[in-house]
Amino acid sequence: MNASLDISVRGLDVNFGQARNVLTGVELAVRRGEFVALIGASGCGKTTLLNVIAGLVPVAAGTVTIGGAPPVAGRGDICYVLARDALLPWRTVTGNVEYGLELSGVGREERARRAATYIDKVGLAAARDLYPSRLSQGMRQRASLARAFAVGRSVYLMDEPFSALDSQTKLTLHDQLLGLWETSGATVVFVTHDIGEAITLADRVLVMSKKGIGVVDEIHVDLARPRSAEALQADERYHDLYRRTWTALKASAQ
């Protein structure tokens, strides 16, 4: 096995019931520490593929491995970040960020220290004692990111976590996610419908076919890191990659 390979999907078939093949013959390879974005038309199987990797959806045929082992729900080395922030309404920002650490058995003092560190990294220090009902949607997603990265997983599966945010807030969250990921060494598979988001964040953008056959095009994002989401808007290479991805996305829907 390739020691640098973190996620391997080979000849994957997924069925929902007896009459529908959701994914057929899907191939995917993600290197350790790589940030990969999955993009494609609604219904092409992006979230289903993410759920397979997480061990939430069974494999009908083919093989899937994460770190050399098959997917199992609840693995301690994987963190799944949902489209909704899923904060606990009865816990403050600090309590929510500490929750994952608490479930992992981290002691009280260490929980408090790590939670404070990650709350500060996402710019929520002034809101640490607020409950989710007092937070904007952008602040809630910052708290969700802090909670996810505080636990220090090796693989992050992210299903459109910024889809409900306005464009300006998205740019801020992109920078914060990049800052968290670049210091983590983690592997990320990120599902999105947003071409600009995919290019801003990823090392590779993988375009999935609407026909459910998986990845049909691959765009290598050769933009230097560290990146600034705002600065990229003025970079002609960013717009070239955007145009190429858009062309590939249109072709994948045919």
N, C-alpha and C positions, 0 to 999 in steps of 0.2 A: 504493500500500500504506500502511496505517496505521502511522506511524513508531513508535507506542507498542506495537504488537503484536509479541510475541516468538515465540509458537507459534500456528500456524493449521492446523486440520484441517477439511477440507471434503469432504463426501460420501464419507467413507472406507469402503471395503470391504476386509476381510481374509479370505482363504480359507486353511484348512489342508487341503491335498489338494483333490480335485475335488468331494467330497461335502459339505463342511462350511463354511458361512459363519460365521466367528467374530464378525465385526463387519460391520454393514451401515448405510451412510448416516450415519456418525458425524460430528458437528460439535463442534469445540472451538476456543476462542479464549482465549489466555492473554496478558495484558499483561506488558510488560517490568518486572521487579522484583516481580511478583506471586507470592504463595504460594497455590497451588491444591491442594486435596485431592480425590482421586478415591475414592469409596466406593461399594460395591455388593455384591451377593451373589457368592459364589464362582462362578467361571465366566462372569461377565458381560463379561470382556474388559479389565479394568483393567490388568493386567500386559502383555497383548498391545498395548494402546494405548501404554503406556510404551515397549515394545520397538520399535514402529513409529517413534516419535519419535526413538529412539536409532539408528535405521537398522539394527536387527537383524532385523526382520520386513518382508518386501516388501509393498507396497501393490498390491492387486488393482484398485482403482478409486478415484477421487477424488484430492485433492491434500493434501500435508502440507509445511509449510515451518517452519523454525526460523531466526529471524533473517533471513527472506527467502530462504533456500536450502533445497533438499530435504534430507531426512535421509540421512546417510551414516555407516556404522559407523566409529568411531574419530575422530570430529570433535574437534578440540582445544578447542572452547568448551563441551563438554558433559561432565558427570561423572555417572556412573551409580552410585548407592549401593544395593547389594544387600541382600536380607533377611538374608543371612549376612555377617559382617564381612569375610571373605576376607583376613584378615591372613596374612602370610607367616610360618610358624612358626620359621624360622631367623633372623628379624630381630627386634630389640628394638622397643619402642614407637617410639623415635626412628628406628630404621632403617625401620620401616613407614611412618611419617609422611613421611620423606624420600623414599620410593620413587617416589611420583608426581612429585615435583619432579625427581628424578633422570631419570625418563623424559622429562620436559619440557625437559631440557637445562639446568636451573638449576645454577649453580656450587656447589662444596662449601661455601663459607662462607655463601652466601646460603641454601642448603638447610638448614644447621644452624640459622641464625638463625630462619628461618620455621618450621621444625619445632618449635623450642623455644617460639616464640610461641603456636602453636596447641595444643601439648601443655599449656601452662599454661592456655589458655582453657578447655580441657575438664577441668581439674582433675587431670591425670595427671603433674604435675611429679615427684612422688615415685616414680612407676613408670616413668620414661622409659627405664631400662636393663633393664626386665624383658621376658622373652619372652612371647608370647601364652599359653603353657601355664600361666603364673603369674597370669594375669588372670581376673577374673570376667567373665561375659558382658556385664555393663554396662560394665566397663572396656574390654573389647574393642570395644564399639560406640562408646565415646568416642574410642578411638584411630582407628576407622574415620572418624568425623566429622572429627577433626583432619586426617587424611590427605586427605579430600575437599576441605575448605575451604582447606587450605594451598595447593593448586594454583590457586585463584582462578578457577574457571570462571564463565561467565555464565549457564549453565543447569544445574540439578541435577535429575536424575530419581531418585526415591527409592522403592524398592519394599519397603514394610513393614519398615523397618530396625529397628523396636523391637518386633516381634511376639513375640519369644521372651523378653521381659523382664517381670518382675513389675511391679505397678502403681506401687509406690513408686519403683523405679528409672526407670520410664517418665517420671514427673513430672520427675525430675532431668534426664533426657536431653532432654525437651521444652524446658526452660528453656535448656539449653546449645545446642540446635539453633537456638532463636529468637535467642539472643545472637549466634551465628555468622552466621545469615542476615541479621539486621537491620543488620549492619555491612558486608555483602558487596555489596548491590545486585543480587544474583542473582535469577533466576526459578527457582521450585521447583514441580515437579509431584510430589505425594506420594501414593502409593497406601497405603490403610489399610482395615482392617475395623473400626477402633475409632472410634466416633462422637465420643467425648470427645477423642481425640487430634486428629481432623480439626478440630474446633471450636477447640481450644486453639491450633493452629498456623496455620490457614489464613485468608486473606482471603475465599475463597469455597470452599464445599464443593459439589462436583458429584456428584450421585447418578446412577449408571449403571444402566440397565435390565438385568435378567437375560436379556432376549430378544436382547441383542447389538446394540441400535440406538443405543447410546451414552448421552449425558447426557439425562435426563428431568426433572431438577429441579435447581435451583440455590439454595443458601442463602448469602446475603451475611452474613458474620460481622462485625457492627459493634461488636466489642469493641475498646476502645482499646489501642494499642501504646505502649510495650513492655508485654508481658503476663507475668504470673507464672502458671505452670501450677497451682501450689498455691492462689494467691489466687482463681483463677477458680472453684474448687470452691464458694466461698461467694457467687458472683455469680448473682443470679436470672436475669439475661439469658443467661448461659451455659446454665442449665437450660432456659430457653425454647427456645434454639436446639437443644439436645439433643433436646427433645421434637419439634420440627418436623422435624429430620433423621430421627429414628426413624420418624415417620409417612411421610415421603417414601421412606425405605428399604423399609418394608413394602409400600408401593404399587408400588415398582419391581420387586419380586419376584413380582408377580402376573402 
